[in-house]
Amino acid sequence: MFFWICTSFTYMLLINLCIVANTVCLALDYYPTNNELQAVLDIFNIVFFAIFFIELVIKIIGLGPVVFIRDFYNIFDSLIGTY
């Protein structure tokens, strides 16, 4: 079941939309900051981190650890997504 999820087109589209939305949220940060906006952006940051962490877990379970590690993109995505 996890293999089907992590290889489905809909799942990849959803993750890519989350990446775009996260990029927009990161671009909204400015100095000096508005406290209300900063609080909302902090919440969005936590939500996106959780989404990307769950994506990582689904891929590791679905593909298996060995296949997951063999693909350089997965390693890169893991380092960037959880950093």
N, C-alpha and C positions, 0 to 999 in steps of 0.2 A: 504494500500500500504506500509506504514512504517513497519507494522508487518511482511509482506512478506520479505521486505528487511533485517530487523534485524535478521530474522530466517533462511535466505537462506545460503546454504553451500558456495556459491561463495563469499558472503559478509564476512563471518567469515574467509575464506581463505585469502581474501585481507587484512583484519585487522591483522591476524596473520603474514602475510608477512611484513606488516608495522611495527609490533612489532620487528621482527627480524632485519629489516633494521635500525630501530631506535637504537637497541642494538649495531649494528655494528658501526653506527655513533658515539654513545657515547664512544665506545671502542677506536675510533681513536683519541680521545682527549688526549694530552700529555703535559708535561711541560719540558722544555720551548717550547712554541708553535710557530708555523709558522703562521704569520698574515693572509696569503691567505687561508690556511687550516681552521683557526679559523673562518674566515668570512663565508666560505662555510658551516662549521658545524653549525654556528649560524642560517643560512638560513634554513638548514635541520631541525634544532630543532623547528623553528617556523612552518614549514610545517607539521611536525609530530604532533605538539601540535594541529594545526588546524584540522588535520585528526581525532585525538582522541577526540577532542571536538565535532566534527560533529557526530562521532560514538555515543557519549554519548547522544546527542540530538535526533538522530534517534531512539536509544533504548528507551528513555523516551517517545517519541511520539508513537512509535510502540507498546510497551508493556503496556503503561499507567503507570502513576506514582506509583500507588499502587502495581502493579505486579513487577515493576522495583525495588522498595524498599524492597519487600519481599525476593528477591534473594540476599544473602550475597555477592556473586561474583560480582554482579553489583555495590554494594556499594564499595567493595574493588577496583574494576576496576575504578570507578569514582575518588576515592581518589588518587590512584596511577597514573592514566592517566592524571589527571589535575594538579598534583603536580609537 
